[in-house]
Amino acid sequence: MHPLQSFASSKNNGSPFKDIIISVEGEKRAVTTAGKIAADLGAECLHIKTEAKILYHAAAATASNYLVTLLYLSLKLIEAAGISENNGLRILKPLIDGTLSNIEKVGITKALTGPIDRGDIETIERHLSEIRTKAPELVSTYKSFGFHTIDIAIAKGTLSELSAQRLRKILEKQ
């Protein structure tokens, strides 16, 4: 059994298992028993194939752990702009909450906004220039996320192939 939940603290109000997914793999009898345990905890049981377990866990780690890392990097950029981490988190939280809400309402692709979604090449160039100056250790990460964001914007239908090529060229520059 593998609960898809982040347990940063042992202090929880109510059950940390309520309304989450608990994945199980194994023989039918074990899966049935695990399903009953999950239901008793208020969770949903998801049967996964044994061969899917590693990628499933990698997806979970990416969604949870790397989200923390992404926000950590965002706060590093905020600090490079001269804003404290505490203030930065307060500033970014409504944006984060709104983005997660949009993802729930319209899905990942349609929730994308921002300069890459608009094909705003000048803004991306300015971002890269400033990051190179103030937070050079974050340039490669910014570029990597940019390439993936281009793919999402193309899938959304808001970014033309020509704009995508121009953005890729900017992101490929050293």
Wavefront OBJ file of the C-alpha trace (Angstrom):
o trace
v 0.000 0.000 0.000
v 1.280 3.434 -0.897
v -0.716 6.496 0.174
v -0.428 9.459 -2.171
v -0.129 12.048 0.554
v 2.577 14.330 1.870
v 3.287 13.854 5.578
v 5.405 16.891 6.494
v 4.131 16.882 10.066
v 2.680 14.300 12.405
v 0.222 16.937 13.645
v -2.875 16.633 11.476
v -6.439 17.652 12.116
v -8.519 14.650 11.159
v -7.374 11.769 9.021
v -4.520 12.489 6.608
v -5.945 9.651 4.485
v -9.392 11.152 3.900
v -10.114 11.616 0.178
v -6.653 10.535 -1.004
v -5.565 7.695 -3.263
v -3.788 4.676 -1.820
v -2.188 2.551 -4.503
v -1.869 -1.182 -4.072
v -0.299 -3.916 -6.088
v -0.210 -7.628 -5.556
v -2.433 -10.663 -5.496
v -6.210 -10.309 -5.661
v -6.793 -11.217 -2.001
v -4.223 -8.688 -0.763
v -5.654 -5.997 -3.047
v -9.167 -6.684 -1.728
v -7.976 -6.443 1.882
v -6.035 -3.259 1.111
v -9.160 -1.800 -0.505
v -11.127 -2.379 2.692
v -8.390 -0.750 4.792
v -8.289 2.235 2.416
v -12.070 2.619 2.603
v -11.958 2.470 6.416
v -9.415 5.313 6.314
v -11.668 7.366 4.016
v -9.338 6.879 1.055
v -9.791 5.491 -2.427
v -7.884 2.374 -3.429
v -6.164 2.264 -6.829
v -4.873 -1.074 -8.073
v -1.698 -0.645 -10.113
v 0.357 -3.242 -11.951
v 3.631 -4.194 -10.304
v 5.573 -3.082 -13.389
v 3.962 0.386 -13.147
v 4.898 0.936 -9.504
v 8.263 2.670 -10.058
v 6.980 5.198 -12.618
v 3.859 5.757 -10.516
v 6.059 6.563 -7.522
v 8.307 8.780 -9.687
v 5.202 10.711 -10.775
v 4.152 11.116 -7.146
v 7.627 12.259 -6.090
v 7.724 14.723 -8.979
v 4.303 16.169 -8.092
v 5.095 16.545 -4.403
v 8.843 16.918 -3.942
v 9.574 18.865 -7.097
v 6.683 21.224 -6.442
v 8.470 22.123 -3.212
v 11.689 22.551 -5.204
v 9.955 24.711 -7.825
v 8.599 27.015 -5.127
v 12.017 27.084 -3.442
v 13.534 28.247 -6.753
v 10.761 30.831 -7.195
v 11.592 32.183 -3.746
v 15.285 32.337 -4.678
v 14.312 34.578 -7.611
v 12.114 36.682 -5.303
v 15.067 37.061 -2.917
v 17.316 38.032 -5.857
v 14.750 40.775 -6.541
v 15.289 42.067 -3.007
v 12.144 40.641 -1.399
v 12.391 38.477 1.726
v 11.483 34.789 1.574
v 8.597 35.263 4.036
v 7.194 38.148 2.036
v 7.832 36.234 -1.184
v 5.777 33.273 -0.054
v 2.953 35.600 0.996
v 3.118 37.279 -2.423
v 3.242 34.018 -4.404
v 0.609 32.067 -2.436
v -2.476 33.566 -4.167
v -0.832 32.878 -7.536
v -0.049 29.289 -6.522
v -3.561 28.726 -5.159
v -5.137 30.263 -8.265
v -3.022 28.124 -10.561
v -3.924 24.914 -8.702
v -7.586 25.938 -8.787
v -7.368 26.571 -12.536
v -5.755 23.159 -13.056
v -8.636 21.525 -11.177
v -11.233 23.478 -13.163
v -9.846 23.356 -16.713
v -6.931 20.889 -16.690
v -3.177 21.304 -16.987
v -2.981 22.494 -20.584
v -5.735 25.100 -20.414
v -4.471 26.389 -17.052
v -1.200 27.578 -18.607
v -0.756 31.358 -18.688
v 2.239 33.657 -18.918
v 4.820 34.856 -21.403
v 5.475 31.547 -23.161
v 1.740 30.926 -23.530
v 1.467 34.386 -25.152
v 4.614 33.950 -27.256
v 6.124 36.964 -25.476
v 9.717 36.567 -26.613
v 10.919 39.901 -25.221
v 9.792 39.036 -21.691
v 11.598 35.683 -21.806
v 14.751 37.444 -23.042
v 14.512 39.950 -20.176
v 13.920 37.162 -17.655
v 16.997 35.280 -18.849
v 19.159 38.388 -18.852
v 18.210 39.276 -15.294
v 18.491 35.697 -14.022
v 21.970 35.418 -15.576
v 22.962 38.544 -13.645
v 21.232 38.017 -10.294
v 20.763 34.235 -9.983
v 22.983 32.504 -12.561
v 22.634 29.136 -10.840
v 18.949 29.134 -11.877
v 19.421 29.796 -15.619
v 19.523 26.134 -16.676
v 16.453 25.303 -14.586
v 14.527 28.271 -16.022
v 15.444 27.142 -19.545
v 14.505 23.517 -18.879
v 11.074 24.498 -17.584
v 10.739 26.846 -20.552
v 11.191 24.026 -23.069
v 8.465 21.967 -21.380
v 6.204 25.020 -21.148
v 6.559 25.557 -24.908
v 5.236 22.024 -25.443
v 2.233 22.745 -23.213
v 1.489 26.042 -25.005
v 1.626 24.275 -28.374
v -0.769 21.598 -27.081
v -3.053 24.355 -25.781
v -3.057 25.960 -29.227
v -1.960 29.412 -28.069
v 1.615 29.301 -29.352
v 2.363 29.219 -33.055
v 5.105 26.956 -34.357
v 7.071 30.033 -35.469
v 6.923 31.570 -31.983
v 7.822 28.194 -30.480
v 10.905 28.006 -32.724
v 11.954 31.522 -31.733
v 11.495 30.763 -28.035
v 13.459 27.505 -28.333
v 16.281 29.391 -30.032
v 16.421 31.880 -27.141
v 16.393 29.077 -24.580
v 19.143 27.187 -26.440
v 21.542 30.146 -26.280
v 24.265 29.893 -23.670
l 1 2 3 4 5 6 7 8 9 10 11 12 13 14 15 16 17 18 19 20 21 22 23 24 25 26 27 28 29 30 31 32 33 34 35 36 37 38 39 40 41 42 43 44 45 46 47 48 49 50 51 52 53 54 55 56 57 58 59 60 61 62 63 64 65 66 67 68 69 70 71 72 73 74 75 76 77 78 79 80 81 82 83 84 85 86 87 88 89 90 91 92 93 94 95 96 97 98 99 100 101 102 103 104 105 106 107 108 109 110 111 112 113 114 115 116 117 118 119 120 121 122 123 124 125 126 127 128 129 130 131 132 133 134 135 136 137 138 139 140 141 142 143 144 145 146 147 148 149 150 151 152 153 154 155 156 157 158 159 160 161 162 163 164 165 166 167 168 169 170 171 172 173 174
